[in-house]
Structures are given as structure tokens and as C-alpha cells.
Amino acid sequence: MKILKEFRDFIMTGNVIDLSVAVLLATAVGAVVSGFTQDVMMPIVGEFTGGIDFSDMKVVLSPEEVGADAEVVKPENAILYGKWINSIINLIIVGFVLFIIVKTYGKVRKKKEEAPAPDSGPSELDILKEIRDELRKK
């Protein structure tokens, strides 16, 4: 029973909860970005490349073999490099979105740190000036 209590305490820590939320959000954002890439960006890229659909691009190593009764005897063996191109475009979009988020967060955080607290007392410079003046008097 002690191990169950330790496990419960571990799960209920803030870091694990934060990590769980981050993983769930990342999954949701990944689905949105994949949909954006496939449904919005790739048709635009395909238009500029002459109507090519990257997801269908492949190099067939061995073609599909079909039997007499139209049943697939041996499936096609192919390198699906078009899907890989889609994945790269997806990665670039996710990277750009994360870059914008981190940059924006950095600006907001910097503004909070720059604002001095109203009751912070004398600054380091003021204290150093006082020490200098006291040393000159002696």
C-alpha cells in the first residue's frame, strides 16, 4: 500500500500534471497542424508545382501482383517519399508556430521583469553610492 501512496503523490505533483497537459495539447496542435498542412498548404504548394499531390508521390520497387480472381497476391512495395515531404512541411510549420509562441512569450515575460516593484527600497547603485560616500568621509 505504501507504493500506491507514493505513486499517487508522484502523479499529483505539479510537474506531472503540467507534463500531461502539455502532451495532450501537443497532440491536439499536431492534429490541427497536420490538417492545415494537408488541407490548406499542400494544395497551394501543389498549385505552384503544376498540380502535383505530394502524398501520392512514390518510387515503386516491386509492383502489386494480382491473382486471377482479382485478389492481391503480393502487395506493392514502394518508397513513399511524398508522405515524407508532407512530414517535412508539417515540421516546418510546427517549428514556425512554436518560434512565434516562444518569441511572444519572451516579450511578455521581459516586460514583467522590467517593471520594478514599487516598495523595492533603494537600488544597488544607491547603496553603492552611500558606501562610497561613507568611505570618503573616513
N, CA, C and O atoms as a GROMACS GRO file, in nm:
protein
  552
    1MET      N    1   0.081  -0.121   0.000
    1MET     CA    2   0.000   0.000   0.000
    1MET      C    3   0.084   0.126   0.000
    1MET      O    4   0.042   0.231  -0.048
    2LYS      N    5   0.205   0.116   0.055
    2LYS     CA    6   0.293   0.231   0.057
    2LYS      C    7   0.329   0.276  -0.084
    2LYS      O    8   0.338   0.395  -0.113
    3ILE      N    9   0.350   0.177  -0.172
    3ILE     CA   10   0.386   0.211  -0.310
    3ILE      C   11   0.271   0.282  -0.381
    3ILE      O   12   0.295   0.370  -0.464
    4LEU      N   13   0.148   0.245  -0.351
    4LEU     CA   14   0.033   0.314  -0.412
    4LEU      C   15   0.026   0.458  -0.365
    4LEU      O   16  -0.004   0.547  -0.444
    5LYS      N   17   0.053   0.482  -0.237
    5LYS     CA   18   0.052   0.618  -0.183
    5LYS      C   19   0.163   0.701  -0.249
    5LYS      O   20   0.140   0.816  -0.286
    6GLU      N   21   0.282   0.642  -0.263
    6GLU     CA   22   0.392   0.713  -0.328
    6GLU      C   23   0.360   0.744  -0.474
    6GLU      O   24   0.390   0.852  -0.524
    7PHE      N   25   0.297   0.648  -0.541
    7PHE     CA   26   0.258   0.670  -0.680
    7PHE      C   27   0.155   0.782  -0.690
    7PHE      O   28   0.165   0.868  -0.778
    8ARG      N   29   0.055   0.781  -0.601
    8ARG     CA   30  -0.047   0.886  -0.601
    8ARG      C   31   0.018   1.023  -0.577
    8ARG      O   32  -0.016   1.120  -0.644
    9ASP      N   33   0.110   1.030  -0.481
    9ASP     CA   34   0.178   1.156  -0.452
    9ASP      C   35   0.260   1.203  -0.574
    9ASP      O   36   0.264   1.322  -0.604
   10PHE      N   37   0.324   1.108  -0.641
   10PHE     CA   38   0.402   1.142  -0.760
   10PHE      C   39   0.313   1.196  -0.871
   10PHE      O   40   0.344   1.297  -0.933
   11ILE      N   41   0.202   1.128  -0.896
   11ILE     CA   42   0.110   1.169  -1.003
   11ILE      C   43   0.049   1.306  -0.974
   11ILE      O   44   0.025   1.384  -1.066
   12MET      N   45   0.025   1.336  -0.848
   12MET     CA   46  -0.042   1.460  -0.813
   12MET      C   47   0.053   1.580  -0.803
   12MET      O   48   0.008   1.691  -0.774
   13THR      N   49   0.182   1.560  -0.827
   13THR     CA   50   0.273   1.674  -0.826
   13THR      C   51   0.244   1.763  -0.946
   13THR      O   52   0.192   1.717  -1.047
   14GLY      N   53   0.279   1.888  -0.933
   14GLY     CA   54   0.252   1.984  -1.039
   14GLY      C   55   0.323   1.952  -1.169
   14GLY      O   56   0.267   1.973  -1.277
   15ASN      N   57   0.445   1.902  -1.160
   15ASN     CA   58   0.522   1.876  -1.283
   15ASN      C   59   0.457   1.770  -1.370
   15ASN      O   60   0.451   1.784  -1.492
   16VAL      N   61   0.407   1.663  -1.308
   16VAL     CA   62   0.344   1.556  -1.385
   16VAL      C   63   0.215   1.605  -1.448
   16VAL      O   64   0.186   1.573  -1.564
   17ILE      N   65   0.138   1.681  -1.374
   17ILE     CA   66   0.012   1.735  -1.427
   17ILE      C   67   0.044   1.829  -1.544
   17ILE      O   68  -0.021   1.822  -1.649
   18ASP      N   69   0.143   1.917  -1.526
   18ASP     CA   70   0.182   2.009  -1.634
   18ASP      C   71   0.227   1.932  -1.757
   18ASP      O   72   0.192   1.968  -1.870
   19LEU      N   73   0.306   1.828  -1.737
   19LEU     CA   74   0.354   1.748  -1.850
   19LEU      C   75   0.237   1.680  -1.921
   19LEU      O   76   0.234   1.674  -2.043
   20SER      N   77   0.143   1.629  -1.845
   20SER     CA   78   0.026   1.564  -1.905
   20SER      C   79  -0.053   1.662  -1.991
   20SER      O   80  -0.094   1.630  -2.102
   21VAL      N   81  -0.075   1.781  -1.938
   21VAL     CA   82  -0.148   1.883  -2.013
   21VAL      C   83  -0.070   1.920  -2.140
   21VAL      O   84  -0.130   1.936  -2.247
   22ALA      N   85   0.062   1.932  -2.129
   22ALA     CA   86   0.144   1.968  -2.245
   22ALA      C   87   0.136   1.860  -2.353
   22ALA      O   88   0.128   1.892  -2.471
   23VAL      N   89   0.138   1.733  -2.313
   23VAL     CA   90   0.130   1.624  -2.410
   23VAL      C   91  -0.005   1.625  -2.480
   23VAL      O   92  -0.012   1.608  -2.602
   24LEU      N   93  -0.112   1.645  -2.404
   24LEU     CA   94  -0.246   1.649  -2.465
   24LEU      C   95  -0.259   1.767  -2.561
   24LEU      O   96  -0.314   1.753  -2.670
   25LEU      N   97  -0.209   1.882  -2.520
   25LEU     CA   98  -0.214   1.998  -2.609
   25LEU      C   99  -0.129   1.978  -2.733
   25LEU      O  100  -0.168   2.017  -2.843
   26ALA      N  101  -0.013   1.918  -2.716
   26ALA     CA  102   0.074   1.893  -2.831
   26ALA      C  103   0.007   1.798  -2.930
   26ALA      O  104   0.020   1.816  -3.051
   27THR      N  105  -0.063   1.698  -2.880
   27THR     CA  106  -0.135   1.606  -2.967
   27THR      C  107  -0.244   1.679  -3.046
   27THR      O  108  -0.259   1.659  -3.166
   28ALA      N  109  -0.318   1.764  -2.975
   28ALA     CA  110  -0.424   1.839  -3.042
   28ALA      C  111  -0.367   1.937  -3.144
   28ALA      O  112  -0.419   1.948  -3.255
   29VAL      N  113  -0.261   2.006  -3.108
   29VAL     CA  114  -0.199   2.101  -3.200
   29VAL      C  115  -0.141   2.026  -3.320
   29VAL      O  116  -0.149   2.074  -3.433
   30GLY      N  117  -0.083   1.909  -3.295
   30GLY     CA  118  -0.030   1.828  -3.404
   30GLY      C  119  -0.138   1.790  -3.504
   30GLY      O  120  -0.116   1.794  -3.625
   31ALA      N  121  -0.254   1.754  -3.453
   31ALA     CA  122  -0.365   1.718  -3.543
   31ALA      C  123  -0.411   1.840  -3.624
   31ALA      O  124  -0.441   1.829  -3.743
   32VAL      N  125  -0.417   1.955  -3.559
   32VAL     CA  126  -0.459   2.077  -3.628
   32VAL      C  127  -0.356   2.114  -3.735
   32VAL      O  128  -0.393   2.149  -3.848
   33VAL      N  129  -0.228   2.107  -3.700
   33VAL     CA  130  -0.124   2.143  -3.796
   33VAL      C  131  -0.120   2.043  -3.912
   33VAL      O  132  -0.100   2.083  -4.027
   34SER      N  133  -0.139   1.915  -3.883
   34SER     CA  134  -0.143   1.816  -3.990
   34SER      C  135  -0.259   1.843  -4.085
   34SER      O  136  -0.243   1.836  -4.206
   35GLY      N  137  -0.374   1.874  -4.029
   35GLY     CA  138  -0.489   1.908  -4.112
   35GLY      C  139  -0.463   2.033  -4.194
   35GLY      O  140  -0.499   2.039  -4.312
   36PHE      N  141  -0.401   2.134  -4.132
   36PHE     CA  142  -0.368   2.257  -4.203
   36PHE      C  143  -0.271   2.228  -4.318
   36PHE      O  144  -0.287   2.279  -4.428
   37THR      N  145  -0.171   2.145  -4.288
   37THR     CA  146  -0.072   2.112  -4.391
   37THR      C  147  -0.136   2.039  -4.507
   37THR      O  148  -0.116   2.076  -4.623
   38GLN      N  149  -0.213   1.934  -4.476
   38GLN     CA  150  -0.271   1.851  -4.581
   38GLN      C  151  -0.383   1.921  -4.658
   38GLN      O  152  -0.392   1.908  -4.780
   39ASP      N  153  -0.467   1.995  -4.586
   39ASP     CA  154  -0.587   2.051  -4.648
   39ASP      C  155  -0.571   2.193  -4.701
   39ASP      O  156  -0.647   2.235  -4.788
   40VAL      N  157  -0.473   2.268  -4.649
   40VAL     CA  158  -0.457   2.407  -4.692
   40VAL      C  159  -0.324   2.429  -4.764
   40VAL      O  160  -0.322   2.478  -4.877
   41MET      N  161  -0.214   2.392  -4.698
   41MET     CA  162  -0.082   2.423  -4.754
   41MET      C  163  -0.047   2.337  -4.876
   41MET      O  164   0.001   2.389  -4.976
   42MET      N  165  -0.071   2.207  -4.867
   42MET     CA  166  -0.030   2.120  -4.977
   42MET      C  167  -0.103   2.148  -5.108
   42MET      O  168  -0.040   2.140  -5.213
   43PRO      N  169  -0.233   2.181  -5.107
   43PRO     CA  170  -0.294   2.222  -5.234
   43PRO      C  171  -0.231   2.348  -5.293
   43PRO      O  172  -0.219   2.360  -5.415
   44ILE      N  173  -0.189   2.442  -5.205
   44ILE     CA  174  -0.123   2.563  -5.254
   44ILE      C  175   0.013   2.528  -5.313
   44ILE      O  176   0.048   2.574  -5.422
   45VAL      N  177   0.090   2.445  -5.241
   45VAL     CA  178   0.221   2.402  -5.292
   45VAL      C  179   0.202   2.322  -5.421
   45VAL      O  180   0.279   2.338  -5.515
   46GLY      N  181   0.101   2.237  -5.425
   46GLY     CA  182   0.072   2.160  -5.545
   46GLY      C  183   0.037   2.248  -5.663
   46GLY      O  184   0.072   2.217  -5.777
   47GLU      N  185  -0.032   2.358  -5.638
   47GLU     CA  186  -0.068   2.452  -5.745
   47GLU      C  187   0.057   2.514  -5.806
   47GLU      O  188   0.067   2.531  -5.928
   48PHE      N  189   0.154   2.549  -5.719
   48PHE     CA  190   0.278   2.609  -5.768
   48PHE      C  191   0.368   2.508  -5.838
   48PHE      O  192   0.454   2.546  -5.918
   49THR      N  193   0.349   2.380  -5.809
   49THR     CA  194   0.432   2.277  -5.872
   49THR      C  195   0.359   2.207  -5.986
   49THR      O  196   0.400   2.100  -6.028
   50GLY      N  197   0.252   2.267  -6.035
   50GLY     CA  198   0.182   2.212  -6.151
   50GLY      C  199   0.077   2.109  -6.115
   50GLY      O  200   0.050   2.018  -6.195
   51GLY      N  201   0.017   2.120  -5.998
   51GLY     CA  202  -0.091   2.029  -5.959
   51GLY      C  203  -0.044   1.896  -5.902
   51GLY      O  204  -0.121   1.800  -5.898
   52ILE      N  205   0.081   1.890  -5.859
   52ILE     CA  206   0.134   1.765  -5.804
   52ILE      C  207   0.083   1.747  -5.661
   52ILE      O  208   0.087   1.840  -5.580
   53ASP      N  209   0.035   1.627  -5.632
   53ASP     CA  210  -0.005   1.591  -5.495
   53ASP      C  211   0.110   1.511  -5.435
   53ASP      O  212   0.134   1.397  -5.473
   54PHE      N  213   0.179   1.572  -5.340
   54PHE     CA  214   0.298   1.508  -5.284
   54PHE      C  215   0.267   1.376  -5.213
   54PHE      O  216   0.349   1.285  -5.214
   55SER      N  217   0.149   1.365  -5.153
   55SER     CA  218   0.118   1.243  -5.077
   55SER      C  219   0.111   1.120  -5.166
   55SER      O  220   0.124   1.008  -5.117
   56ASP      N  221   0.089   1.138  -5.296
   56ASP     CA  222   0.083   1.025  -5.389
   56ASP      C  223   0.217   0.992  -5.454
   56ASP      O  224   0.228   0.896  -5.529
   57MET      N  225   0.319   1.072  -5.426
   57MET     CA  226   0.449   1.051  -5.491
   57MET      C  227   0.520   0.932  -5.427
   57MET      O  228   0.528   0.920  -5.305
   58LYS      N  229   0.571   0.843  -5.512
   58LYS     CA  230   0.638   0.723  -5.463
   58LYS      C  231   0.726   0.665  -5.571
   58LYS      O  232   0.712   0.694  -5.690
   59VAL      N  233   0.819   0.580  -5.526
   59VAL     CA  234   0.902   0.502  -5.617
   59VAL      C  235   0.865   0.357  -5.594
   59VAL      O  236   0.887   0.303  -5.485
   60VAL      N  237   0.810   0.294  -5.694
   60VAL     CA  238   0.766   0.155  -5.682
   60VAL      C  239   0.886   0.063  -5.700
   60VAL      O  240   0.952   0.064  -5.804
   61LEU      N  241   0.914  -0.015  -5.597
   61LEU     CA  242   1.024  -0.112  -5.602
   61LEU      C  243   0.979  -0.243  -5.667
   61LEU      O  244   1.049  -0.301  -5.750
   62SER      N  245   0.861  -0.287  -5.627
   62SER     CA  246   0.802  -0.404  -5.692
   62SER      C  247   0.652  -0.382  -5.700
   62SER      O  248   0.589  -0.350  -5.599
   63PRO      N  249   0.594  -0.398  -5.819
   63PRO     CA  250   0.451  -0.369  -5.835
   63PRO      C  251   0.363  -0.475  -5.767
   63PRO      O  252   0.407  -0.585  -5.733
   64GLU      N  253   0.240  -0.434  -5.750
   64GLU     CA  254   0.141  -0.524  -5.691
   64GLU      C  255   0.112  -0.640  -5.786
   64GLU      O  256   0.101  -0.621  -5.907
   65GLU      N  257   0.102  -0.760  -5.730
   65GLU     CA  258   0.068  -0.876  -5.812
   65GLU      C  259  -0.075  -0.918  -5.779
   65GLU      O  260  -0.110  -0.941  -5.663
   66VAL      N  261  -0.157  -0.927  -5.884
   66VAL     CA  262  -0.299  -0.959  -5.867
   66VAL      C  263  -0.323  -1.097  -5.926
   66VAL      O  264  -0.277  -1.129  -6.036
   67GLY      N  265  -0.397  -1.180  -5.851
   67GLY     CA  266  -0.429  -1.314  -5.897
   67GLY      C  267  -0.542  -1.314  -5.998
   67GLY      O  268  -0.593  -1.209  -6.034
   68ALA      N  269  -0.580  -1.433  -6.044
   68ALA     CA  270  -0.685  -1.449  -6.146
   68ALA      C  271  -0.821  -1.401  -6.095
   68ALA      O  272  -0.903  -1.354  -6.174
   69ASP      N  273  -0.846  -1.412  -5.965
   69ASP     CA  274  -0.975  -1.371  -5.911
   69ASP      C  275  -0.973  -1.228  -5.857
   69ASP      O  276  -1.052  -1.194  -5.769
   70ALA      N  277  -0.884  -1.144  -5.908
   70ALA     CA  278  -0.870  -1.004  -5.871
   70ALA      C  279  -0.833  -0.986  -5.724
   70ALA      O  280  -0.860  -0.881  -5.666
   71GLU      N  281  -0.773  -1.086  -5.666
   71GLU     CA  282  -0.727  -1.077  -5.527
   71GLU      C  283  -0.578  -1.045  -5.529
   71GLU      O  284  -0.503  -1.101  -5.609
   72VAL      N  285  -0.536  -0.956  -5.440
   72VAL     CA  286  -0.396  -0.917  -5.433
   72VAL      C  287  -0.315  -1.032  -5.375
   72VAL      O  288  -0.336  -1.074  -5.262
   73VAL      N  289  -0.223  -1.082  -5.456
   73VAL     CA  290  -0.137  -1.192  -5.413
   73VAL      C  291  -0.016  -1.137  -5.338
   73VAL      O  292   0.025  -1.189  -5.234
   74LYS      N  293   0.041  -1.031  -5.394
   74LYS     CA  294   0.157  -0.967  -5.333
   74LYS      C  295   0.135  -0.816  -5.339
   74LYS      O  296   0.117  -0.761  -5.447
   75PRO      N  297   0.137  -0.749  -5.223
   75PRO     CA  298   0.113  -0.604  -5.224
   75PRO      C  299   0.231  -0.528  -5.285
   75PRO      O  300   0.344  -0.578  -5.292
   76GLU      N  301   0.202  -0.407  -5.327
   76GLU     CA  302   0.305  -0.321  -5.384
   76GLU      C  303   0.408  -0.284  -5.278
   76GLU      O  304   0.374  -0.260  -5.162
   77ASN      N  305   0.533  -0.281  -5.318
   77ASN     CA  306   0.641  -0.237  -5.230
   77ASN      C  307   0.696  -0.108  -5.289
   77ASN      O  308   0.749  -0.106  -5.400
   78ALA      N  309   0.681   0.003  -5.213
   78ALA     CA  310   0.718   0.133  -5.268
   78ALA      C  311   0.777   0.222  -5.160
   78ALA      O  312   0.747   0.207  -5.042
   79ILE      N  313   0.861   0.313  -5.203
   79ILE     CA  314   0.914   0.418  -5.116
   79ILE      C  315   0.820   0.537  -5.129
   79ILE      O  316   0.808   0.596  -5.237
   80LEU      N  317   0.753   0.573  -5.020
   80LEU     CA  318   0.653   0.680  -5.022
   80LEU      C  319   0.718   0.812  -4.982
   80LEU      O  320   0.693   0.864  -4.873
   81TYR      N  321   0.800   0.868  -5.069
   81TYR     CA  322   0.872   0.989  -5.036
   81TYR      C  323   0.782   1.112  -5.032
   81TYR      O  324   0.817   1.213  -4.971
   82GLY      N  325   0.668   1.106  -5.096
   82GLY     CA  326   0.573   1.218  -5.093
   82GLY      C  327   0.518   1.242  -4.954
   82GLY      O  328   0.503   1.357  -4.912
   83LYS      N  329   0.488   1.135  -4.882
   83LYS     CA  330   0.442   1.149  -4.744
   83LYS      C  331   0.552   1.207  -4.657
   83LYS      O  332   0.525   1.282  -4.563
   84TRP      N  333   0.678   1.172  -4.688
   84TRP     CA  334   0.790   1.227  -4.614
   84TRP      C  335   0.802   1.378  -4.639
   84TRP      O  336   0.831   1.454  -4.547
   85ILE      N  337   0.780   1.421  -4.764
   85ILE     CA  338   0.782   1.564  -4.795
   85ILE      C  339   0.672   1.636  -4.716
   85ILE      O  340   0.695   1.745  -4.663
   86ASN      N  341   0.553   1.575  -4.708
   86ASN     CA  342   0.445   1.634  -4.627
   86ASN      C  343   0.487   1.646  -4.481
   86ASN      O  344   0.457   1.746  -4.416
   87SER      N  345   0.556   1.545  -4.430
   87SER     CA  346   0.602   1.549  -4.291
   87SER      C  347   0.702   1.661  -4.269
   87SER      O  348   0.700   1.727  -4.165
   88ILE      N  349   0.790   1.684  -4.365
   88ILE     CA  350   0.888   1.792  -4.353
   88ILE      C  351   0.817   1.928  -4.353
   88ILE      O  352   0.850   2.015  -4.273
   89ILE      N  353   0.722   1.945  -4.441
   89ILE     CA  354   0.646   2.071  -4.444
   89ILE      C  355   0.570   2.089  -4.313
   89ILE      O  356   0.564   2.200  -4.259
   90ASN      N  357   0.514   1.980  -4.262
   90ASN     CA  358   0.444   1.984  -4.134
   90ASN      C  359   0.540   2.027  -4.023
   90ASN      O  360   0.505   2.111  -3.940
   91LEU      N  361   0.661   1.972  -4.022
   91LEU     CA  362   0.762   2.008  -3.922
   91LEU      C  363   0.799   2.155  -3.930
   91LEU      O  364   0.814   2.222  -3.828
   92ILE      N  365   0.814   2.206  -4.051
   92ILE     CA  366   0.849   2.347  -4.068
   92ILE      C  367   0.738   2.437  -4.015
   92ILE      O  368   0.766   2.538  -3.950
   93ILE      N  369   0.614   2.401  -4.042
   93ILE     CA  370   0.502   2.481  -3.993
   93ILE      C  371   0.495   2.477  -3.841
   93ILE      O  372   0.478   2.581  -3.777
   94VAL      N  373   0.509   2.358  -3.781
   94VAL     CA  374   0.507   2.346  -3.635
   94VAL      C  375   0.622   2.425  -3.575
   94VAL      O  376   0.603   2.496  -3.476
   95GLY      N  377   0.741   2.414  -3.634
   95GLY     CA  378   0.856   2.489  -3.583
   95GLY      C  379   0.833   2.638  -3.588
   95GLY      O  380   0.868   2.710  -3.494
   96PHE      N  381   0.773   2.686  -3.697
   96PHE     CA  382   0.746   2.830  -3.709
   96PHE      C  383   0.644   2.875  -3.605
   96PHE      O  384   0.662   2.980  -3.543
   97VAL      N  385   0.539   2.798  -3.586
   97VAL     CA  386   0.437   2.833  -3.487
   97VAL      C  387   0.498   2.835  -3.347
   97VAL      O  388   0.471   2.927  -3.269
   98LEU      N  389   0.579   2.736  -3.314
   98LEU     CA  390   0.645   2.734  -3.182
   98LEU      C  391   0.740   2.851  -3.167
   98LEU      O  392   0.750   2.909  -3.059
   99PHE      N  393   0.811   2.886  -3.273
   99PHE     CA  394   0.901   3.001  -3.269
   99PHE      C  395   0.823   3.129  -3.235
   99PHE      O  396   0.866   3.208  -3.152
  100ILE      N  397   0.710   3.148  -3.301
  100ILE     CA  398   0.627   3.267  -3.276
  100ILE      C  399   0.576   3.267  -3.131
  100ILE      O  400   0.576   3.372  -3.066
  101ILE      N  401   0.533   3.151  -3.082
  101ILE     CA  402   0.482   3.142  -2.945
  101ILE      C  403   0.591   3.174  -2.845
  101ILE      O  404   0.570   3.252  -2.752
  102VAL      N  405   0.709   3.115  -2.862
  102VAL     CA  406   0.820   3.138  -2.768
  102VAL      C  407   0.866   3.283  -2.774
  102VAL      O  408   0.896   3.343  -2.671
  103LYS      N  409   0.873   3.339  -2.894
  103LYS     CA  410   0.914   3.479  -2.908
  103LYS      C  411   0.815   3.573  -2.839
  103LYS      O  412   0.855   3.666  -2.769
  104THR      N  413   0.687   3.548  -2.858
  104THR     CA  414   0.584   3.629  -2.794
  104THR      C  415   0.590   3.614  -2.643
  104THR      O  416   0.579   3.713  -2.570
  105TYR      N  417   0.608   3.492  -2.595
  105TYR     CA  418   0.619   3.468  -2.452
  105TYR      C  419   0.740   3.541  -2.394
  105TYR      O  420   0.733   3.597  -2.285
  106GLY      N  421   0.851   3.540  -2.467
  106GLY     CA  422   0.971   3.610  -2.422
  106GLY      C  423   0.948   3.760  -2.409
  106GLY      O  424   0.997   3.821  -2.314
  107LYS      N  425   0.876   3.819  -2.502
  107LYS     CA  426   0.847   3.962  -2.495
  107LYS      C  427   0.757   3.993  -2.375
  107LYS      O  428   0.782   4.091  -2.304
  108VAL      N  429   0.656   3.913  -2.352
  108VAL     CA  430   0.565   3.936  -2.240
  108VAL      C  431   0.640   3.918  -2.108
  108VAL      O  432   0.621   3.997  -2.016
  109ARG      N  433   0.723   3.818  -2.099
  109ARG     CA  434   0.798   3.790  -1.977
  109ARG      C  435   0.898   3.902  -1.950
  109ARG      O  436   0.916   3.942  -1.835
  110LYS      N  437   0.964   3.952  -2.054
  110LYS     CA  438   1.062   4.058  -2.036
  110LYS      C  439   0.995   4.184  -1.983
  110LYS      O  440   1.051   4.252  -1.897
  111LYS      N  441   0.876   4.216  -2.032
  111LYS     CA  442   0.805   4.334  -1.984
  111LYS      C  443   0.771   4.322  -1.836
  111LYS      O  444   0.779   4.421  -1.763
  112LYS      N  445   0.734   4.203  -1.790
  112LYS     CA  446   0.702   4.183  -1.649
  112LYS      C  447   0.826   4.201  -1.563
  112LYS      O  448   0.818   4.260  -1.455
  113GLU      N  449   0.941   4.151  -1.608
  113GLU     CA  450   1.064   4.160  -1.531
  113GLU      C  451   1.116   4.303  -1.525
  113GLU      O  452   1.178   4.342  -1.426
  114GLU      N  453   1.095   4.382  -1.629
  114GLU     CA  454   1.146   4.519  -1.632
  114GLU      C  455   1.071   4.611  -1.538
  114GLU      O  456   1.129   4.709  -1.491
  115ALA      N  457   0.946   4.583  -1.509
  115ALA     CA  458   0.868   4.669  -1.420
  115ALA      C  459   0.918   4.653  -1.277
  115ALA      O  460   0.906   4.544  -1.220
  116PRO      N  461   0.976   4.761  -1.216
  116PRO     CA  462   1.026   4.750  -1.079
  116PRO      C  463   0.911   4.746  -0.979
  116PRO      O  464   0.804   4.803  -1.001
  117ALA      N  465   0.936   4.679  -0.870
  117ALA     CA  466   0.835   4.673  -0.764
  117ALA      C  467   0.830   4.808  -0.695
  117ALA      O  468   0.935   4.869  -0.674
  118PRO      N  469   0.712   4.858  -0.659
  118PRO     CA  470   0.701   4.992  -0.601
  118PRO      C  471   0.769   5.004  -0.464
  118PRO      O  472   0.821   5.111  -0.432
  119ASP      N  473   0.770   4.900  -0.383
  119ASP     CA  474   0.829   4.905  -0.249
  119ASP      C  475   0.960   4.826  -0.244
  119ASP      O  476   0.987   4.757  -0.147
  120SER      N  477   1.040   4.838  -0.348
  120SER     CA  478   1.162   4.758  -0.352
  120SER      C  479   1.276   4.817  -0.272
  120SER      O  480   1.376   4.749  -0.252
  121GLY      N  481   1.264   4.941  -0.225
  121GLY     CA  482   1.370   5.002  -0.148
  121GLY      C  483   1.476   5.061  -0.240
  121GLY      O  484   1.454   5.073  -0.360
  122PRO      N  485   1.592   5.098  -0.182
  122PRO     CA  486   1.697   5.158  -0.264
  122PRO      C  487   1.758   5.055  -0.359
  122PRO      O  488   1.764   4.936  -0.330
  123SER      N  489   1.802   5.105  -0.472
  123SER     CA  490   1.864   5.016  -0.571
  123SER      C  491   2.008   4.986  -0.531
  123SER      O  492   2.061   5.046  -0.438
  124GLU      N  493   2.069   4.893  -0.601
  124GLU     CA  494   2.209   4.858  -0.575
  124GLU      C  495   2.300   4.979  -0.595
  124GLU      O  496   2.394   5.000  -0.519
  125LEU      N  497   2.270   5.057  -0.696
  125LEU     CA  498   2.350   5.175  -0.725
  125LEU      C  499   2.343   5.275  -0.610
  125LEU      O  500   2.444   5.333  -0.572
  126ASP      N  501   2.223   5.296  -0.555
  126ASP     CA  502   2.208   5.386  -0.442
  126ASP      C  503   2.287   5.338  -0.321
  126ASP      O  504   2.352   5.418  -0.254
  127ILE      N  505   2.283   5.209  -0.294
  127ILE     CA  506   2.356   5.153  -0.181
  127ILE      C  507   2.506   5.169  -0.203
  127ILE      O  508   2.578   5.206  -0.110
  128LEU      N  509   2.554   5.142  -0.324
  128LEU     CA  510   2.696   5.157  -0.354
  128LEU      C  511   2.740   5.303  -0.341
  128LEU      O  512   2.850   5.330  -0.293
  129LYS      N  513   2.656   5.396  -0.381
  129LYS     CA  514   2.689   5.539  -0.367
  129LYS      C  515   2.699   5.576  -0.219
  129LYS      O  516   2.788   5.652  -0.180
  130GLU      N  517   2.608   5.524  -0.137
  130GLU     CA  518   2.613   5.551   0.006
  130GLU      C  519   2.742   5.496   0.068
  130GLU      O  520   2.805   5.563   0.149
  131ILE      N  521   2.780   5.376   0.028
  131ILE     CA  522   2.904   5.316   0.080
  131ILE      C  523   3.024   5.400   0.037
  131ILE      O  524   3.114   5.424   0.117
  132ARG      N  525   3.026   5.445  -0.087
  132ARG     CA  526   3.135   5.528  -0.136
  132ARG      C  527   3.145   5.658  -0.057
  132ARG      O  528   3.253   5.700  -0.018
  133ASP      N  529   3.028   5.721  -0.035
  133ASP     CA  530   3.028   5.848   0.040
  133ASP      C  531   3.077   5.826   0.183
  133ASP      O  532   3.151   5.909   0.235
  134GLU      N  533   3.037   5.716   0.247
  134GLU     CA  534   3.081   5.686   0.384
  134GLU      C  535   3.233   5.662   0.387
  134GLU      O  536   3.300   5.706   0.481
  135LEU      N  537   3.285   5.594   0.287
  135LEU     CA  538   3.429   5.569   0.283
  135LEU      C  539   3.507   5.698   0.262
  135LEU      O  540   3.617   5.712   0.316
  136ARG      N  541   3.455   5.791   0.186
  136ARG     CA  542   3.521   5.920   0.162
  136ARG      C  543   3.525   6.003   0.291
  136ARG      O  544   3.622   6.075   0.315
  137LYS      N  545   3.421   5.991   0.372
  137LYS     CA  546   3.417   6.068   0.497
  137LYS      C  547   3.525   6.021   0.593
  137LYS      O  548   3.577   6.102   0.671
  138LYS      N  549   3.561   5.895   0.591
  138LYS     CA  550   3.659   5.841   0.686
  138LYS      C  551   3.794   5.865   0.637
  138LYS      O  552   3.892   5.827   0.702
   0.00000   0.00000   0.00000
